[in-house]
Amino acid sequence: MSTRAESAGSLAQPDRISGVFLYWREQMVKEGPREWDERFAFLRRLGMDTLIVQFSVIEGTAYYPSRDHPAAAPEGVDPTGLMMAAAERAGFAVHLGVASDEKSWWDIPYRPSELPAYVERESERNSRISRELLEAYGGSPALAGIYLSHEIHLGDEWAGENMPYLVDLFNRMSDEVKRFSPRLVASTAPFFSLRNPVELFEERWREFLSQTRLDVLMLQDGVGCDRNITVDNMAPFYAAMARACGATGVELWTDLELFDLKPPRVVEPERIAAQLQREAPYVTKVVAYSIANLTPDLAPFLPGLMQA
């Protein structure tokens, strides 16, 4: 049986990081075709073929010409358009993210009486962004899908009576993508913690995925965050998520963290290799967070590096 994302990634066990997240930075707005071509050439030398834009609207500012949001770039300049044109030249697949919501997303589950209005408001805001992105770049062969930027932690806060609201939010956003083109991939990148047993983690994800219409799920490995997750204790959660995705027809990728929030905040190539080794058996593609962490010191030592 094919999955809902049969063309979204390779079905072979990955042996390298083949995609990376991009978070818009101020200097990127000032860049032209040459800088974008150089960036994609650099990623191609690392064996990559996929770029995921985390947000297209950050704190209300759009990184593309928008009717609803003020632009990060001067009038007449389209940073996303320049990026997409370079991605086409480089043969990359791009997943464009929607909007950040640092104001409400993390605490809205604890205000359940406000959830119905939040789902209505937030789904419409992000659907409008999706429509603008799809109108502007939907004809580009580089556009592979829309990345739903809300990061889910499917813990106690979204369990029980809150779950239907989370399902509704994601279905409304993914349905907007599919209305434009059924071929486009709807994806998201959740994270996990060690608070609950892995059996409950799997049960909740089966419940959520069985009711939603996502194509690809990119599980954040959490190794770079300060949640006591290691390359060893994360493996059972990957196995559980692989079972949940397999049972619901969702393709599982991993979002491998290239950073470390814990002092001394240094990431050794050996840690990256260990992450890849532990995560690869459960996923069809490895993407990493983020392009900003691909430093000259780290990039040459990425596992499975392919030289152009």
DOGUMI-877387 format. One record per residue: residue in one letter; x, y, z of N, C-alpha, C in turn. Coordinates in steps of 0.02 Angstrom, whole numbers, padded with zeros to 5 digits, always signed. Each point is the difference from the previous one (the first is absolute). Layout:
<sites>
AXYZXYZXYZ...
</sites>
This chain:
<sites>
M+00043-00060+00000-00043+00060+00000+00045+00062+00000S-00016+00047-00044+00038+00062-00002-00024+00047+00054T+00045+00043+00023-00019+00049+00051-00027+00062-00033R-00027+00046+00041-00025+00063-00027+00057+00042-00027A+00061-00018+00014+00058+00041-00021+00048-00043-00039E-00026-00041-00046+00043-00048-00033+00056+00031-00040S-00008+00064-00021+00052+00032-00039+00040+00050+00041A-00013+00003+00065+00032+00052+00041+00071-00016+00020G+00019-00062+00000+00068-00018+00019+00017-00069-00023S+00063-00018+00005+00022-00066-00020-00026-00053+00048L-00015-00059-00027-00023-00054+00043+00058-00041+00028A+00061+00013-00025+00059-00035+00026+00022+00033+00065Q+00032-00040+00043+00026+00028+00062+00052+00053-00016P-00008+00061+00025+00047+00053-00018+00068-00010+00032D+00051+00022-00035+00069-00005+00026+00032+00068+00007R-00039+00053-00008+00028+00068+00006-00057+00049+00015I+00020+00059+00020-00047+00056+00008-00012+00028-00070S-00062-00002-00023-00014+00021-00069-00045+00061-00004G-00013+00031+00056-00039+00061+00000+00014+00041+00062V-00020+00063-00002+00015+00045+00056-00054+00053+00007F-00011+00023+00061-00047+00054+00014+00035+00067-00010L-00039+00049-00022+00024+00069-00005-00046+00045+00040Y+00030+00040+00042-00035+00053+00037+00023+00066-00029W-00048+00041-00024+00019+00062-00032+00041+00045+00046R+00055+00025-00027+00042+00048+00035+00000+00066-00038E+00013+00053+00036-00003+00067-00030+00045+00006-00060Q+00060-00030+00003+00047+00009-00055-00023-00035-00063M-00042-00053+00008-00023-00037-00059-00046+00043-00044V-00035+00047+00031-00044+00045-00037+00040+00043-00049K+00062+00012+00016+00042+00044-00041+00036-00038-00055E-00007-00066-00001+00038-00041-00047-00034-00004-00068G+00042-00010-00052-00025-00007-00067+00011-00070-00027P-00010-00009-00065+00007-00067-00031+00067-00033+00013R+00055+00039-00001+00066-00031+00009+00006-00031+00069E-00021+00035+00052+00006-00028+00067-00044-00062+00009W-00060+00002-00028-00043-00059+00006+00027-00059-00039D+00028+00013-00059+00031-00055-00038+00058-00030+00038E+00039+00042+00032+00057-00025+00039-00024-00041+00060R-00054+00021+00032-00026-00037+00057-00025-00069-00021F-00037-00003-00055-00025-00065-00022+00057-00044-00026A+00051+00030-00031+00057-00040-00022+00036-00031+00060F+00005+00039+00054+00031-00025+00062-00040-00058+00027L-00066+00006+00003-00042-00054+00025+00004-00061-00045R+00003+00011-00065+00006-00056-00047+00066-00038+00011R+00053+00036+00014+00064-00033+00014-00003-00043+00062L-00046+00017+00045-00009-00040+00061-00048-00059-00012G-00023-00009-00061-00044-00056-00016-00073+00015+00012M-00018+00063+00005-00070+00018+00016-00040+00016-00063D-00066-00009+00006-00045+00014-00055-00066+00032+00022T-00006+00016+00065-00063+00024+00027+00012+00058+00048L-00043+00051-00005+00002+00057+00046-00069+00010+00029I-00003+00007+00067-00063+00014+00034+00005+00069+00031V-00043+00045-00022-00002+00068+00028-00045-00002+00062Q+00029+00013+00058-00037-00009+00062-00062+00046+00004F+00010+00063-00016-00056+00048+00000+00007+00046-00061S-00056+00016-00031-00001+00052-00052-00023+00066+00028V-00033-00002+00058-00020+00060+00037+00025-00008+00071I+00042+00047+00021+00030-00003+00066-00020+00062+00039E-00036-00012+00056-00024+00055+00042-00035+00053-00041G-00041-00022-00047-00041+00045-00040+00032+00029-00062T+00065-00014-00011+00035+00026-00058+00009-00055-00052A-00017+00015-00062+00002-00050-00053+00065+00005-00040Y+00026-00057-00018+00062-00004-00040-00017-00014-00073Y-00057+00024-00020-00024-00002-00069-00049+00057-00007P-00017+00022-00060-00049+00054-00007-00070-00023+00021S-00026+00028+00054-00063-00022+00029-00052+00056+00000R-00062-00019-00010-00054+00049+00005-00019+00015+00072D+00015-00047+00045-00024+00005+00069+00053+00021+00050H+00064-00007-00017+00054+00011+00048+00052+00047-00028P+00030+00042+00042+00055+00042-00023+00058-00043-00022A+00037+00024-00049+00054-00039-00030+00067+00013+00034A+00040-00051+00005+00068+00007+00027+00046+00034-00049A-00016-00005-00065+00043+00027-00053-00028+00065-00027P+00042+00040-00031-00025+00061-00033-00049-00017-00056E-00041+00048-00018-00049-00011-00053+00036-00021-00065G-00028-00049-00033+00030-00025-00062+00049-00057+00010V+00017-00015+00063+00047-00055+00014-00039-00058+00031D+00011-00060-00027-00036-00060+00023+00052-00052+00022P+00018-00001+00064+00050-00048+00023-00019-00073-00014T-00064-00017+00011-00021-00069-00012+00003-00016-00075G-00018+00048-00041+00004-00011-00072+00071-00012-00023L+00048+00039+00026+00071-00010-00017+00023-00068+00023M-00021-00020+00060+00019-00066+00026-00029-00055-00043M-00064+00005-00019-00032-00051-00040+00032-00006-00069A+00018+00056-00030+00033-00002-00066+00067-00036+00005A+00038+00014+00054+00064-00034+00009-00010-00074+00014A-00053-00017+00038-00015-00070+00013-00015-00038-00064E-00036+00033-00046-00014-00031-00064+00065-00014-00038R+00044+00050-00001+00064-00009-00036+00042-00056+00031A-00007-00009+00066+00040-00051+00035-00034-00068+00002G-00063-00004-00022-00036-00063+00003-00021-00020+00070F-00015+00050+00042-00021-00013+00069-00076-00003+00006A-00023-00038+00050-00070+00001+00021-00007+00045+00060V-00050+00044-00002-00009+00049+00054-00069-00010+00031H-00001+00001+00067-00062+00000+00039-00004+00067+00035L-00050+00040-00019-00007+00067+00028-00042-00001+00063G+00028+00027+00054-00037+00004+00063-00049+00057+00001V-00046-00002+00048-00051+00052+00006+00022+00051+00053A-00037+00006+00056+00014+00054+00047+00020-00024+00069S+00039+00040+00034+00016-00013+00070-00057+00028+00043D-00007-00029+00059-00049+00026+00049+00030-00006+00070E+00049+00041+00014+00032-00001+00065-00046+00028+00054K-00051+00037-00019-00043+00034+00048-00047-00049+00036S-00029-00048-00037-00053-00041+00029+00012-00075-00002W+00040-00024-00047+00002-00072-00014+00018-00042+00061W+00047+00023+00040+00026-00043+00054-00047-00003+00060D-00043+00049+00008-00044-00001+00058-00074-00009-00016I-00018+00001-00064-00071-00006-00016-00031-00067+00023P+00037-00056+00003-00032-00061+00025-00023+00005+00073Y+00031+00047+00037-00018+00008+00071-00057+00050+00009R-00028+00024-00055-00059+00044+00001-00053-00031-00045P-00025-00058+00019-00044-00038-00045-00062+00037-00022S-00026+00046+00040-00060+00036-00020+00013+00044-00061E+00064+00017-00012+00018+00043-00056+00019-00039-00063L+00004-00066+00005+00022-00041-00056-00043+00006-00063P-00067-00001+00005-00039+00005-00062+00015+00064-00039A+00004+00056+00034+00014+00064-00034+00072+00000-00027Y+00046-00030+00038+00070-00002-00022+00007-00040-00064V-00032-00059-00003+00003-00042-00060-00027+00037-00060E-00056+00034+00009-00030+00038-00055+00048+00054-00024R+00026+00038+00047+00043+00057-00017+00066-00022-00029E+00032-00049+00032+00067-00020-00021-00001-00039-00065S-00051-00042-00010-00003-00037-00063-00013+00048-00059E-00042+00050+00011-00013+00048-00054+00062+00042-00015R+00036+00021+00052+00061+00039-00011+00051-00039-00040N+00011-00062+00018+00049-00041-00035-00024-00023-00069S-00065-00010-00007-00026-00018-00066+00007+00057-00049R-00009+00061+00024+00010+00059-00043+00073+00004-00021I+00046-00014+00046+00071+00000-00018+00014-00055-00051S-00027-00060+00011+00009-00054-00048-00026+00020-00069R-00059+00032-00002-00027+00020-00065+00045+00050-00034E+00027+00047+00037+00047+00048-00031+00062-00034-00026L+00028-00046+00040+00060-00036-00022-00015-00043-00062L-00056-00033+00000-00017-00044-00056-00016+00040-00063E-00032+00057+00008-00013+00043-00058+00065+00025-00030A+00048+00016+00043+00063+00029-00024+00049-00052-00026Y+00003-00058+00033+00053-00048-00015-00026-00070-00018G-00066-00007-00004-00029-00065-00014+00020-00029-00068G+00020+00044-00046+00021-00024-00066+00073-00019-00004S+00036+00009+00055+00072-00015-00001+00011-00076+00007P+00041-00030-00043+00015-00071+00009+00038-00015+00064A+00027+00052+00032+00037-00010+00063-00047-00008+00059L-00062+00022-00006-00045-00002+00058-00025-00072+00010A+00019-00029+00056-00020-00069+00016-00059-00002+00048G-00009+00053+00040-00054-00002+00048+00000+00061+00045I-00048-00001+00046-00007+00052+00052+00014-00032+00068Y+00045+00032+00037+00018-00024+00067-00043+00037+00051L-00038-00038+00039-00043+00029+00052+00043+00012+00062S+00013+00063+00015+00054+00019+00044-00013-00009+00075H-00062-00014+00019-00016-00009+00071+00032-00065+00025E+00043+00004+00049+00035-00059+00026-00041-00032+00055I-00019-00062-00012-00044-00035+00047+00041-00038+00052H-00017+00009+00063+00022-00045+00053-00062-00035+00023L-00008-00063-00019-00063-00035+00012+00001-00032+00070G+00006+00044+00049+00000-00023+00070-00069+00009+00031D-00001+00006+00065-00063+00006+00036-00040+00062-00021E+00035+00052-00022-00034+00063-00015-00048-00007-00059W+00014-00045-00047-00045-00008-00058-00041-00064+00004A+00005-00037+00053-00036-00063+00006-00074+00012+00017G-00039-00054-00006-00069+00003+00022-00042+00048-00040E-00035+00045+00034-00048+00045-00032+00033+00052-00045N+00064+00011+00008+00035+00048-00043+00019-00028-00068M+00006-00066-00005+00024-00031-00061-00041+00019-00062P-00067+00000+00003-00038+00017-00060+00016+00070-00027Y+00018+00046+00043+00017+00067-00024+00066+00000-00037L+00048-00038+00025+00064-00006-00035-00009-00033-00068V-00040-00053-00002-00015-00034-00063-00033+00049-00049D-00048+00037+00024-00036+00047-00043+00046+00054-00028L+00044+00026+00042+00047+00051-00022+00043-00026-00057F+00029-00058+00009+00045-00026-00052-00038-00022-00063N-00059-00026+00008-00039-00018-00060-00020+00061-00040R-00019+00052+00033-00018+00061-00037+00060+00026-00039M+00059+00000+00031+00059+00026-00034+00023-00046-00056S+00001-00065+00011+00022-00046-00053-00050-00003-00057D-00064+00006+00015-00050-00002-00053+00007+00059-00047E+00022+00057+00025+00012+00057-00043+00055-00014-00051V+00051-00036+00022+00054-00020-00046-00026-00046-00053K-00039-00050+00020-00025-00051-00047-00051+00029-00048R-00037+00051+00021-00047+00032-00046+00036+00031-00059F+00059+00026+00013+00040+00030-00055+00029-00054-00044S+00030-00050+00030+00030-00054-00039+00008-00062+00043P-00034-00054-00017+00006-00062+00039+00070-00028+00002R+00043+00019-00049+00067-00028-00001+00045+00030+00054L-00017+00058+00025+00044+00034+00048-00003-00035+00068V+00057-00003+00032+00007-00034+00065-00017+00048+00057A-00042-00022+00045-00014+00036+00062+00040-00033+00056S+00043+00039+00032+00046-00030+00049+00002+00042+00063T+00028-00029+00053+00012+00036+00062+00057-00036+00038A+00026+00034+00051+00058-00027+00037-00013+00004+00076P-00029-00052+00029-00014+00000+00072+00063-00015+00041F-00006+00009+00065+00054-00019+00045-00029-00041+00056F+00044-00031+00039-00023-00042+00055+00042+00013+00062S-00025-00024+00056+00037+00004+00063-00002-00069+00033L+00034-00007+00056+00003-00064+00035-00051-00003+00057R-00048+00045+00002-00046+00004+00057-00046-00061+00004N-00024-00023-00058-00048-00054-00001+00032-00063-00029P-00026-00058+00016+00027-00062-00026-00008-00005-00076V+00043-00037-00032+00000-00004-00072-00065-00031-00026E-00031-00043+00039-00063-00031-00022-00055+00052-00007L-00002+00048+00046-00049+00053-00004+00015+00048-00057F+00064+00012-00011+00022+00041-00057-00025-00031-00065E+00009-00065-00009-00023-00033-00061-00076+00002-00006E-00035-00013+00054-00073+00000-00001-00028+00067-00022R+00028+00054+00027-00025+00066-00016+00015+00019-00073W+00059-00019-00024+00016+00016-00069-00041-00041-00049R-00015-00062+00016-00045-00039-00043-00069+00034-00003E-00023+00023+00057-00065+00033+00002+00000+00063-00043F+00051+00041+00008+00004+00063-00038+00008-00013-00074L+00047-00042-00019+00013-00011-00071-00057-00036-00036S-00037-00041+00036-00055-00036-00032-00057+00048-00018Q+00000+00060+00029-00054+00048-00012+00021+00059-00043T+00065+00007-00012+00025+00056-00038+00020-00022-00070R+00016+00050-00042+00016-00014-00070+00070+00024-00017L+00046-00011+00045+00070+00016-00012+00032-00052-00045D+00050+00021-00038+00037-00046-00043+00067-00020+00031V+00034+00048+00029+00067-00011+00027+00005+00028+00070L+00030-00037+00044+00014+00022+00068+00075-00004+00011M+00031+00056+00021+00072+00004+00011+00011+00004+00076L+00017-00054+00031+00006-00001+00073+00066+00033+00021Q-00005+00052+00041+00060+00032+00028+00033-00049+00049D+00064-00011-00008+00032-00050+00044+00013+00025+00071G+00001+00065+00010+00005+00027+00068+00069-00004+00032V+00049-00027-00036+00066-00010+00029+00035+00067+00014G-00016+00051-00039+00032+00065+00011-00033+00042+00053C-00060-00020+00022-00037+00040+00049+00015-00023+00071D-00023+00039+00047+00014-00014+00070-00058-00038+00031R-00014-00062-00027-00054-00041+00025+00025-00070+00019N+00065-00007+00011+00030-00063+00021-00010-00057-00051I-00008+00019-00064-00006-00050-00053+00069-00015-00027T+00015-00065-00008+00064-00021-00025-00009-00045-00061V+00055-00016-00033-00004-00044-00058-00024-00070+00020D+00005-00016+00063-00022-00066+00023-00074+00000+00021N-00020+00047+00043-00068-00004+00025-00052+00026-00050M+00021+00030-00056-00049+00022-00050-00023-00057-00044A+00039-00054-00007-00014-00053-00048-00069-00032+00010P-00023-00015+00061-00067-00028+00008-00055+00046-00025F+00010+00065+00004-00050+00048-00024-00002+00000-00077Y+00058-00009-00031+00000-00005-00073-00034-00065-00022A+00013-00053+00035-00033-00063-00017-00076+00006+00007A-00022+00033+00053-00072+00009+00011-00030+00045-00054M+00034+00054-00017-00026+00044-00052-00002-00035-00068A+00050-00041-00013+00000-00038-00063-00060-00046-00004R-00018-00031+00056-00059-00044+00001-00064+00041-00010A-00003+00058+00033-00060+00042-00007-00007+00026-00071C+00054+00021-00030-00002+00025-00069-00016-00057-00048G+00030-00058+00011-00013-00057-00043-00073-00021+00001A-00031+00004+00058-00069-00020+00008-00049+00050-00030T+00022+00061-00012-00045+00053-00023+00019+00028-00068G+00050-00030-00033+00018+00021-00067+00036+00066-00006V+00037+00019+00052+00037+00062+00000+00074-00016-00006E+00035+00036-00042+00072-00011-00009+00039+00034+00056L+00047-00036+00029+00038+00026+00057+00070+00019-00022W+00017+00063+00011+00068+00025-00007+00026+00016+00070T+00064+00013+00005+00027+00025+00064+00028+00070-00010D-00009+00040+00051+00028+00068+00003+00058-00003+00049L+00059-00011-00027+00061-00010+00039+00028+00067+00022E+00011+00009+00064+00022+00064+00025+00076+00006-00002L+00023+00053-00034+00071+00013-00008+00027+00047+00053F-00041+00020+00046+00020+00048+00051+00001-00033+00069D+00022+00037+00050-00002-00023+00069-00012+00060+00045L-00057+00001+00034-00016+00056+00045+00034-00007+00068K+00031-00057+00012+00032-00011+00065+00074+00021-00005P+00025+00033+00052+00071+00018+00000+00043-00062-00008P+00055+00004-00035+00031+00059-00031-00027+00016-00070R-00056-00031-00020-00033+00015-00063+00043-00017-00061V+00040-00050+00007+00043-00023-00055-00026-00067-00024V-00008-00007-00065-00024-00063-00030+00057-00033-00037E+00016-00061+00021+00053-00038-00033-00029-00042-00056P+00038-00010-00054-00025-00042-00055-00020-00070+00023E+00033-00026+00051-00017-00067+00025-00071-00003+00026R-00023+00055+00031-00069+00000+00024-00049-00001-00058I+00014+00038-00052-00043+00001-00059-00003-00070-00031A+00057-00033-00004+00002-00067-00029-00041-00049+00042A+00003+00007+00066-00039-00043+00044-00075+00013-00008Q-00019+00063-00006-00070+00016-00012-00025-00033-00064L+00037+00008-00053-00020-00029-00064-00006-00076+00005Q+00048-00031+00032+00000-00073+00006-00061-00025+00038R-00020+00035+00052-00057-00023+00041-00067+00016-00031E-00004+00054-00039-00065+00022-00027-00015-00030-00068A+00052-00012-00040-00010-00021-00069-00042-00063-00008P+00005-00050+00043-00040-00061-00011-00075+00011+00002Y-00023+00056+00028-00071+00011+00009-00031+00049-00050V+00041+00031-00042-00024+00055-00042+00019-00011-00073T-00032+00040-00044+00017-00004-00071+00044+00058-00023K+00006+00052+00042+00041+00057-00018+00024+00035+00063V+00061+00026-00003+00030+00037+00055+00009+00073-00021V-00034+00045+00036+00011+00071-00009+00027+00027+00066A+00030+00058-00002+00034+00025+00060-00020+00072+00014Y+00007+00018+00064-00011+00069+00021+00065+00026+00030S+00027+00052-00031-00025+00036-00058+00060+00020-00042I-00015+00036-00055+00054+00022-00044+00050+00045+00036A-00024+00036+00050+00044+00044+00038+00054-00038+00039N-00014-00064+00014+00048-00041+00038+00049-00038-00044L-00007+00007-00066+00047-00033-00045+00062+00044-00007T+00039+00002+00053+00060+00041+00002+00055-00032-00042P+00050+00040-00021+00056-00028-00037+00037-00055+00039D-00003+00003+00067+00034-00052+00039-00039-00065+00001L-00068+00005-00001-00041-00061+00006-00017-00030-00067A-00016+00041-00050-00027-00025-00063+00044-00054-00034P+00066+00009-00002+00040-00050-00035-00001-00070+00032F-00025-00004+00061+00002-00064+00035-00069-00032+00007L-00050+00025-00036-00066-00029+00005+00002-00073-00024P-00037-00044+00033+00000-00071-00020-00027-00008-00071G+00031-00045-00038-00022-00015-00067+00011+00056-00049L+00046+00046+00015+00011+00058-00042+00018-00021-00071M-00034+00031-00049+00014-00012-00070+00032+00063-00028Q+00057-00008-00029+00034+00057-00032-00023+00007-00073A-00017+00061-00020-00022+00010-00068+00060-00005-00047
</sites>
